[in-house]
Amino acid sequence: MKGSWIVKIACSILVICMVCLLYIQAGKVVIEEKVLTKREIDQELRGVWVSTVVNLDYPITPTTSSEWLKMQTDMILEKVDESGFNAVFLQVRPCSDAFYKSAIYPWSSYLTGQQGTAPDSGFDPLAYWIKKAHERNIELHAWLNPYRIARNQTEWYGLAESSPARYHPDWVIQYGAGYYFDPAIPEVRQLVIDGALEIVRNYDVDGIHLDDYFYPGSNFNDNNSYNKYGKDFPDIGDWRRENVNMLVKGLDEQLHEADPKIEFGISPAAVWASDYMNPEGSATTSDYSSYYVLFADTRGWVREGWVDYLAPQLYWASGEEWSDFTVLLDWWSDVFKEANRDDVELFIGLADYKTVDEGSGADSVWYGGRELADQMKACKENSQVGGTLHFRYRYTESSPDIQRVLKEAYPVREQEDEDE
């Protein structure tokens, strides 16, 4: 009798221990479970640019109202999610200004109407965008313009007293109607790097993204800087490219030192160089070249591994005489294949806007979204391409043709896949 009680007690203890062990293990699984982002589920980048310069996408008009800014953010992200995108590239520094709390750059005039004026109630747009995007498991990349200060004289005269250009007018060069920081000046390069580091250290962004604006053109008036810094470069073009190289390399090194997981990439002009300019260039006739006009050796950055990705802007149709989409897609694919680097990805920037701006007539290749659909299919079938970026949000949101193309290319995700 006594022995049977001992056996029962021992069995009870064993059952309790097993239950506790299972509970602990189950808890461990829950703790260790990783919530996948939509990009991880999709296994490709499906990105969209949200432009803030001159209020193209956000905000639709400048305002200090935090409630209005929040409402617009919510509406955009809801539509982004519905459209199948998994990453937003938000322009947070269009003109040496900020859509976030910065100790380096003043608040943007495109945000509140006057440079240096903050939104009400201490509202921080970038922090809100990140929070709301991540709630949807959508990535948020901070898109920066590195050198542009003002697009015209009106904006120049409207600079806040706290603008770095006010503190350092000797860093500034006027080019056409615009004003730019001189890429040759070491302090300018560090200013750009420090501004990017400020974002990475203070915000949970998924990436830092630069657009295609480096030197604004070959007639840039930088002779004084060339005389000061360029003695080792007989060719001014080589010197300018080295200045941009130092910025890109510095960003790559310092951003990844601050956050090894950060994704740093650039969306350059599509044509590195046409083959009539350089035998290693693409079979195009365009004279707008990132290598010779913007002084950005985008192909070299891939070879050196100074970026995590490039997203060249292939904003032409297949068959166009001066810049053929298919030719450029193949050329960039070959660049990445030859580089043979696992640490640099190729994304393709697509011109959704042409479906609206040039696709109104049935005789246009862009009509009804057919060219966009063909380009997305070509990217999907190309083993070198890891995804696409769409320019820009307002077009993708407002065009039924683009919405139809996106829904066909980006099938609705199954809920159970998101919960795995």
URTA-V564515 format. One record per helix or strand of 2 or more residues. SS is the DSSP state (A for helix, B for strand). FROM is the first residue (numbers start at 1). TO is the last residue. If there is no record, write none. Layout:
ss:SS from:FROM to:TO
ss:SS from:FROM to:TO
This chain:
ss:A from:2 to:32
ss:A from:38 to:42
ss:B from:45 to:50
ss:A from:53 to:55
ss:A from:66 to:82
ss:B from:87 to:93
ss:A from:109 to:112
ss:A from:120 to:122
ss:A from:125 to:135
ss:B from:139 to:144
ss:B from:148 to:150
ss:A from:153 to:157
ss:A from:164 to:167
ss:A from:169 to:171
ss:B from:172 to:175
ss:B from:178 to:181
ss:A from:186 to:202
ss:B from:207 to:210
ss:A from:223 to:229
ss:A from:236 to:258
ss:B from:263 to:266
ss:A from:298 to:304
ss:B from:309 to:313
ss:A from:325 to:339
ss:B from:345 to:350
ss:A from:353 to:357
ss:A from:367 to:381
ss:B from:385 to:390
ss:A from:393 to:398
ss:A from:400 to:409
ss:A from:415 to:419
